[in-house]
Amino acid sequence: MIPPTAYLDALSHIDAPSNITAARQDFLGKFLQAGLPDSHQEDWRYTSLAHLERMPLHAPEAMPETLPALEDYPGALLAYSDDRLVWQDTTLPATVLSTLSDAIGSGMPAAFGSLAGNGSLTQLNAALWREGACLRVPAGERLRQPVFLRFAAAEPDAMLYPRVFIHMAVGSDAILVENFLGDPGIEYWQNPVTEIILEAGARLTHLRIIEDSKLATHTGLTAVHQASDSSYRALNLTLGGQVARHELKLTLAGAGAEARLDGVFIVEGRRSAEQHLRIVHLAPRGNSRTFYRGLADGRGRGVFDGRVEVRAHADGSDAQQSSRNLLLSPHAEIDAKPQLEIYADDVKCSHGATVGSLDEDALFYLRSRGIDSETARRLLLEAFVGEALGLLDDTGLRDWMMPRLLARMPRSHSEESRP
């Protein structure tokens, strides 16, 4: 296994007050006792992290002096690096976005750290995070521009633990983009945790984009807690990483809360992408919609694991779940596992999942209209994933995002698709 000294050395690189260091040491001790999750745990039956044991993982020697810019979206706000925030626009009040270290120093809400749970990777993140941001939007405030948090890896064999805390006060509204990426051709491990609190009537639109190196490992967790009449809309795009796994824990705790969860994952070669969703309806009249699309080419493997729980007294809940997937190679694999657990009366719940291949009739129709095979295939794939991309229009980010997504679309007759 990865020697404990690698983690202890990473902890020694972090400057923090003694009380925070003690808490970090406690989290690290719990992780070292539990170890990395493996296939003996039901939620990790599809994921192997054994390759991490063979990597000479270490904390980054230093955070990058320069950060990837958003030249193609110049109106955005850009954050992070160790204890720095880099601003591309200054219209956002300085009190809204801060480094996580500064936020903890000034007093964080009691909920910080309570939403993510006590999984071993969450404990490791709590012990070793260095880079992170805190977004606190005041009551009634509406941020006019998206807030970008871009987490970049630039050093081989680095292990990175981004930590983000979002607090949306009563009636506030914002768009958040989390973007994970790294230098092509290098191996590294990103293990981010994001916690989100939406108070009554708050609205958050959240785009989470994995564009990590094709040799990278990504094990992310997002935990969301919604109060009454709040709205959480999310689009998760998994476009990179050798092993990419994202877990979303969503709790509709207040009456009338609503959530829309869209997602697209694309895998090829021997890459894998997993989406694990846990949606809990605790209060009456909650509404959740899950709409995921997956593409697998070559020997790629995708997983959609979605579970909706409607607890007792959550009457009037409406939960719909859809997972549609395409296999583009005889060697590709996608596992879809939608689940419903209902303990209340007077609810409306449904789920469905399909795994198939491109419609040959549709391909023939386009070919008969003079469209070449490659273009016809691309048009059908774009239309398929486009069904889950409505939030790009709602946020005005389609022009920025689509070229990045289309560049990752599988191409026909790829080397990975051949036996």
N, C-alpha and C positions, 0 to 999 in steps of 0.2 A: 504494500500500500504506500501511498504518498507519506513520507516520513513526517511525524509531528513537527520536527524542526522547521520544515518549510512553512507551516502555518505560524509557528511561534516567531520565526524570523519576520514574517509579514506583519505580525502584530507589533513587533519591536520597532517597525518603521513608522508607526502611527503616533503622532503627538496628540495627547488628550489629557484633560484633568484626571487626577488619580481616581475619582469616583467612577468616571466613565471607563477608564482603563480596567478597573476591577470588574465592571459589568461585562466588558469585552472578554476578559479572561474567563469569566463564568460561562459565557456563550460558547467560547472556543472549547472549554472543557467538556461541555455537553456534546458538541459535535464530535470531538475526538473519541468520546465514549460510544457514540452511535455509528460513526463512520459514514461513508458515502452510501446513499440508497442503492439497492440492487433489485434484481428480478424476483427475489423472495417476497417483496412487498407488492401487493396487488396493483397499486397505482404506478408502479415502476416496472411492471412485467414486460413492457415493450422496450424499455430503455436500458442500455448498458453504458455505464460510465467507467468500465474497466480500463479503457485507453488512458484515462487521466492518471491511473496508477503508474503508467509507464512514461509519463511526461516529466521532465525536470521543472515542474511548476515553481514559480517564485513571484513575489510581489514586484511590480514594475520598479525599475531603478529610480525613475523620475517620471512625472507626468509630462506630456508634450508641452514644449514652450509655445507652439502654435497649434491651434485647433482647426479641424476641417471647417471651412467656411460654407455658408449657404449662398453662394453667389447667384444661384438660380432661384433663390427666394429672398431677395434683399430686404423685404419688409419684416422678416422674422426676428424673433428674439432668440439668441443662442446662449445656452448655458453649458458649462462645466469645465472643470478640471480641478482636481484635488480640492483646494480651498479657494478657487477663483471662479468668478463668473465673467464670461466675455459677452459684451452687449453689442449687437449689431443695430440696435434701435433703442432709443432712450425714452420712448413714450410711456413705458410701463412704470408705474410708481415703484420706487426702490424698495418700499416696504412689502411689496407683493412677492417678489422672488428673491431668495437669499440662498447662500450655501447652507447645507444641512447642519454643519458645525455651528455656524452663527445662530441658526434657529434653535438648536438645542441649548446653546448658551443663554439665549434670551427667554427660554421657557417654552417647551412644546406642549401641545394639548396632551391630556392623559392618554388619549387613544393611540399615540405614537408607539409603534412596536407591538400593539395588541391585536392587530387585524391579520397579520401574516401567518400566525400560528407558530408551532414549535417543531416543524420539520427540521431535519439535520442541516439541509442547505440554507434554510432561513436562519438558523442559528449561526452558521458559518458567515453569512452575510452580516449579521448583527455584530459579529466579532471583528470583522476585517474590512468593513466598508471604509473607503477613503474619499471617493468622489461621490457627490450627491447634491441634491437641490431640494428646497422646500418652497412650494407655491401655496400662498395663503391669500385667497381672494375675499375681500371684505363683503359684508352684506349689501346686496343690491348692485354690486359692481359688475359691469360687463366689459371684459377685455376684448378690444376690437381686433387684435391681431393674434395669430397663433403663437403660443410659447413653445419653442423648440428646445428639447434637452437631447443633446447629441453626445453619445458615449462611444469613444473611439479607442481601439487598441492599436498600438504601433510597435509593440515589442514581442518577439517570439517567446512562447512558453509563459507569458504573463497570466496571472489570475487576477481578475477584476471583479469588484463587488459593488456596483453602483447602488445607491439607496435614494429613493425619492419619496417625499411625503407631500400629499396634496390635501388641502383643507378648503372646501368650498362653503362659504358661509351662506346664510339664509338668502335665497333669491339671487345668488350670483351666477355668472355665466362665463365660460372660458372654453378655449380649444387648446388641447395639449398634444404635442407630437414628441414621442420618445423614439429616437433613432439609434440603433446599435449597429456598429460597423467596425471594420478593421482593415489593416493593410492586406492586400491580396497575397496569398501564398504563405502566410505565417499561421502557426498553431497558437491558440490561446484559449482561455476559458472565461466567459462572462457569466456571472451568477447574480443578476440584478433582482431587487425587491422594490416594488412600488406599493404604497398604501394610500388609499383615497377615501376621504370622508365627504359625503354630500349631505349638507343640512337641508332642512325643509325648503322645497321649491328650487333648490340649486340645480344647475344644468352643467354637465361637462361632456364635451366631445373629445374622445381620446383615440389618437392614432398611434399604434405601436408597430414599428417597422424593424424587422431583423434583416440586416444586410451584411452580416458577419462574413468573414473569410470562409471559403469552402473547406478549410481545414479546422475551423473553430468549433468550440462547444459552447452552447448557450442553454442555460437552465434558469428560466425566469419565472417569477411569481408576481401576480398582481392581485391585490385584495381590495375590495370595494365594499363600503357600508353606506346604504342609502336610507335617508329619513323620508318622511311623508312627502308625496308629490314631487320628489326629486326625479331627475332624468339623467341616465348615464348611457351614452352612445359610444360604442367602441368599434374600431376596425383594426384587426390584427393581421399583419402581412408578414409571413415567414418566407423570405426569399433567399436566405443564405444560411451558412453554418453546415458543418459536417453532421453534427448532432444538434438539433434545435428543439427544445422542449419548453412550452409555456403553459403555466397553470394559472387559471383565473378563478378566484373565489369571490363570488358576488352574493351579497346579502341584501334583500329587499326588506328592510326592517320596519319601514313606515307605511301606513296606508296610502294607496294610490301611487306608490313608486313605480317607475317604469325603466326598463333597460332594453336596449337594442344592441345585440352582439353579432357583428359581421366578421368574417375572416376568410383569408385565402392563404393556402400554403402550396408551394411549388418545390418538388424534389426531383433530382435526376442523379445519374451516376450511382453512387452507393450512399447518398445522403439520406438522412431521416428527419422528419418533422412531426412533432406531436403537439396536439392541442387537448388540454384537459380542463374542462369547465365544470365548476360546481356552483349551481345557482340555487339559492335557498329563499323561498317565499315565507316570510314570517308574519306578515300583516295582511289584512283584507285588501282586495282590489289591486293587487300588484300585477304588473304586466311585463312579461319578458319575451323577447323574440331573438332566436339564435339562427343565424343564416351563414353557413360555412361552405366553401368550395375548395376542393383539393385536386391537384394534378401530380401524377407520379410517372416519371419516365425512367429509362435505363433500368437499374436495379434499385431505384429509390423506394423508400417506404414512408407512408404517411399514416397517422393515427388521429382519429377524432373520437374523443372520449367525453361525452357530455352527460351530466346528471342534473336533473331538476328535482328538487324536493319542495313539496307544498306541505307545510306543517299545519297542525291542528289550529283552528281559528283563523286561518288565512283564506276565508271564504271569498268567493268572487275573483280568485286569482285566474289569470289567463297566461299560460305558458306554451309557446310554440317553438319547436326545434326542427331544423332542417340541415342535413349534411348530404351534399351531393359531390361525387368524386369521379374522376376519369383516370383510367389506366392507359398509358400511351405506349406501353411496352409489355410483352409477355412475361417479362421478369420483374415488373413493378408490383408493389403490394400496397393496399390501403385497407386499414382496419377501422370500421365505423361502429361505435358502441353508444348509441343514444339510450338514455334511461330516464324513467319517471318514477318518483315515489310520492304518492299522494295520501295525505292523512286528513284531508278536509273535504267537506261537501260543497256542492254548488261551485265547481271549478270547471274551467275549460282548458284542457291540456292535450297536446298531441306531439308526436315526434315521427320523423321519417329519415331514412338514410338509403342512399343508392351508391353502388360502385359499378361502373360500366366503362364502355369505350366510346370513342367518337362515332357519331351517327354516319354510317357509310352512305345512306341515302342522301343526307345533307351534303356530304362531300361530293357525291356524284352530281347532285343538282348544281353546285357551284362550278364544278369542272365543266358541266355541259353548257354553262354560260360563258365559257372562255377564260375562266380563272384557273391559273396553274395550281398544281397540287399543294405546294408549300404555302402559297397565299391563302388558299381555301382552308387549309388546316389552321393557319394562324387566325383567320377571321372567326372560325368556330371556337377556338380556345379563348380568344378575346371576349367573345360574346358570353361564353360560359362563366368566366371569372367576373365579367362585368356585372353579373346579377348581384354580386355581393359588394359592389363598390359605390353604392349610392351616397355614402357619407363624404366621398371626395367632392361631389357636387355641392353638398350642403355646406362644406367648409371652404370651398373655393380652392382646394388643393389638387384638383385633378391635373392641371397642366404641369404641376411640379412632380407629381407622383407617377403618372402613367408612363413616361419614358423609362423610369427606373424599373417599373414592374415589367414592361414589355421586353426590356433587355434581358430579363431572367426567364422569359417564356421558353419552354422546351422547343427545340427545333427538330424537324423530322430527320430520320436516318442518322441520328447522332451515334457516335461511337459507343456510348453507353447502352444504346438500345439493342446493339447486336449481341448475339449469343457469345 
